[in-house]
């Protein structure tokens, strides 16, 4: 049974937080098959809604489901609809961009008992300015207030109102979710991330070349999936969108990342980056199938 939410605002410092009251409803995602989704991401561990489970699911999703914009270049419209996201990612074994990947992941997490809130993020531009609202979809995940058996055994500290930033749709970014606590430096997989608080905004930053680089800015205001529809349309139709300029398919690996950027194959292993130019469209398609399991229509 799906969970719809009513939100009440409470102020802590200068950040506005939103408490959640669950309301039962008969509405469900008709295409969600939890077992099939878990099989899609190669996950066979615990499904208890705990911090350990959230981290493992997030990591598995990043390794299995690519960040890709291929439908845009095939002329296939991407619509903000949970069932369409699930069909594409689980049944067709495809990937997607942020609205699709985080939209589908939110459905899975809710089905497993996590509280999930859709958040709007403004991606940082090259000139350090913020992109528009709804530029990116990211997720706040709240865990049950009582520490789970899995977390007690794993040693993961769980706090009252334990909240996390989950994001499986930002491409080359954090592999495991970040604790939603400003000021913490959070190392993982050779990188360090942090969240900064600034006059009601939160900034997600990564350490790059010895200095902090801002990736995106967001607030904790709850959003609906349909709120992202206009920017989803923009990103797949505007010549100013970087998604319309080149094809990309990319996923994390346990020791780096592998990407197809048009006809360029980029592999990063243990910090070493190798690039290889593909011969043409036929090799691009065979590489797409071999490395990402994606077979596109001819």
QUIHU-V574814 format. One line per field, one symbol per residue. ss: DSSP state (H for helix, E for strand, C for the rest). phi: phi as a letter, one per 20 degrees, with the letter a starting at -180 (. if undefined). burial: b if it has 16 or more other ideal C-beta (glycine too) atoms within 10 Angstrom, else e. Layout:
ss->???
phi->???
burial->???
This chain:
ss->CCEEEEEEEEEECCEEEEEEEEEECCCCCCCCCHHHHHHHCCCCCCCCCCHHHHHHHHHHHHHHCCEECHHHHHCCCCCCCHHHHHHHHHHCCCCECHHHHHHHHHHHHHHCCCEEEEEEEEEECCCCCECCCCCEEEEEEECCCCCCHHHHHHCCCCCCCCEEEECCCCCCCCCCCEECCCCCEEEECCEEEEEEEECCEEEEEEEECCEEEEEEEECCCCECHHHHHHHHHHHHHCCCCHHHCCCEEEEEECCEEEEEECCEEEEEECCEEEEEECCCHHHHHHHHHHHHCCCCCC
phi->.fcecdddebdcmdeedceddecfbefcefefcgfffffgemdcefdffcfffgfffffffffddfebcfffeemefddfbgfffffffefelddrdgfffffffffffffeoeeccfcecdffefemeeffgmfbdccdcdegfefefffffenffcdglfccedbdcdmfbfedfdfebgnfedfalnccdbddeblneddeccfclnbfdfeacbceffcdgffefffffgfdcffeeffeebecbbbfcgcracbddlededcdclnedccbeffrfffffffgffecmddeff
burial->eebeeeeeeeeeeeeebbebeeeeeeeebebbeeeebbebbebeebbebbbbbbbbbbbbbbbbbbbbbbbbbeeeebebbbebbbebbbeeebbbbbbbbbbbbbbbbbbbebbbbbbbbbbbeeeeebeebbbbbbbbbbbeeebbebbeebebebeeebbbbbbbbbbbbbbbbbbbeeeeebeeeeeebbbeeeeeebbbbbeeeeeeeebbbbbbbbbebebbeebbebbbeeeeeebeeebbbbbbeeebbbbbeebebeebeeeeeeeeebeeeeebeebbeebbebeeee
